[in-house]
Amino acid sequence: DAGVIQSPRHEVTEMGQEVTLRCKPISGHNSLFWYRQTMMRGLELLIYFNNNVPIDDSGMPEDRFSAKMPNASFSTLKIQPSEPRDSAVYFCASSPGLRISNTGELFFGEGSRLTVL
Amino acid sequence: GQQLNQSPQSMFIQEGEDVSMNCTSSSIFNTWLWYKQDPGEGPVLLIALYKAGELTSNGRLTAQFGITRKDSFLNISASIPSDVGIYFCAGTRSYNTDKLIFGTGTRLQVFP
């Protein structure tokens, strides 16, 4: 069975450029999460969706970041304009239900490693 | 910012040794989960705990949900080389949320 699929796996871009990261969650999963991982700050939740609706975007760093989920099988995280401090690994994850206490598991993709020069 | 503190930050052990790591918080958490991350991959769930005092095993792994709801530990018995990776605790502050907060991680290195 296919897991969470992210693209691209690696991206190197120059400061000021727009970056779009893509995610396909596991079919049938209702919740989708975007996390950012850095050495300094660890794994940070940026935003999560339930049934394609953004539930909590309090972790989104600033207006340069935006995320969409136009349908149950696709989500994007966009950074415009990108800055060197955005360099990190961005993970998408999905889960079967609304409450962790009921479902118990996030399934993570392999991540998109972003380097902004 | 981070609300879960893990210790130790890193461990270097010999194959066959037992490992113990823990996670603490100044706030109450209603669920505790332990994940492992291999290099170049996303975290994978190892054990999930939903009740204070709960003790759960998964093969050589054992984890407990602290009675105070502010801590959890993970033990690995008889470590093997494939146990190498970063171990994260995670939890939710509320039952009505999917917002999973991750700990700072414990990096484990196992030498043959």
HADDOCK unambig.tbl for C-alpha pairs under 7 A between the chains (distance, minus, plus):
assign (segid A and resid 42 and name CA) (segid B and resid 104 and name CA) 5.90 0.50 0.50
assign (segid A and resid 43 and name CA) (segid B and resid 102 and name CA) 6.13 0.50 0.50
assign (segid A and resid 98 and name CA) (segid B and resid 97 and name CA) 6.97 0.50 0.50
assign (segid A and resid 98 and name CA) (segid B and resid 98 and name CA) 6.00 0.50 0.50
assign (segid A and resid 99 and name CA) (segid B and resid 95 and name CA) 6.59 0.50 0.50
assign (segid A and resid 99 and name CA) (segid B and resid 96 and name CA) 6.09 0.50 0.50
assign (segid A and resid 99 and name CA) (segid B and resid 97 and name CA) 5.54 0.50 0.50
assign (segid A and resid 99 and name CA) (segid B and resid 98 and name CA) 5.10 0.50 0.50
assign (segid A and resid 100 and name CA) (segid B and resid 98 and name CA) 5.28 0.50 0.50
assign (segid A and resid 101 and name CA) (segid B and resid 31 and name CA) 6.34 0.50 0.50
assign (segid A and resid 101 and name CA) (segid B and resid 50 and name CA) 6.40 0.50 0.50
assign (segid A and resid 101 and name CA) (segid B and resid 95 and name CA) 6.26 0.50 0.50
assign (segid A and resid 104 and name CA) (segid B and resid 48 and name CA) 6.19 0.50 0.50
assign (segid A and resid 105 and name CA) (segid B and resid 45 and name CA) 6.48 0.50 0.50
assign (segid A and resid 107 and name CA) (segid B and resid 44 and name CA) 6.91 0.50 0.50
assign (segid A and resid 108 and name CA) (segid B and resid 42 and name CA) 5.25 0.50 0.50
assign (segid A and resid 108 and name CA) (segid B and resid 43 and name CA) 6.21 0.50 0.50
assign (segid A and resid 109 and name CA) (segid B and resid 42 and name CA) 5.70 0.50 0.50
assign (segid A and resid 110 and name CA) (segid B and resid 40 and name CA) 6.93 0.50 0.50
assign (segid A and resid 110 and name CA) (segid B and resid 41 and name CA) 4.64 0.50 0.50
assign (segid A and resid 110 and name CA) (segid B and resid 42 and name CA) 4.90 0.50 0.50
assign (segid A and resid 111 and name CA) (segid B and resid 41 and name CA) 6.77 0.50 0.50
assign (segid A and resid 111 and name CA) (segid B and resid 42 and name CA) 6.35 0.50 0.50
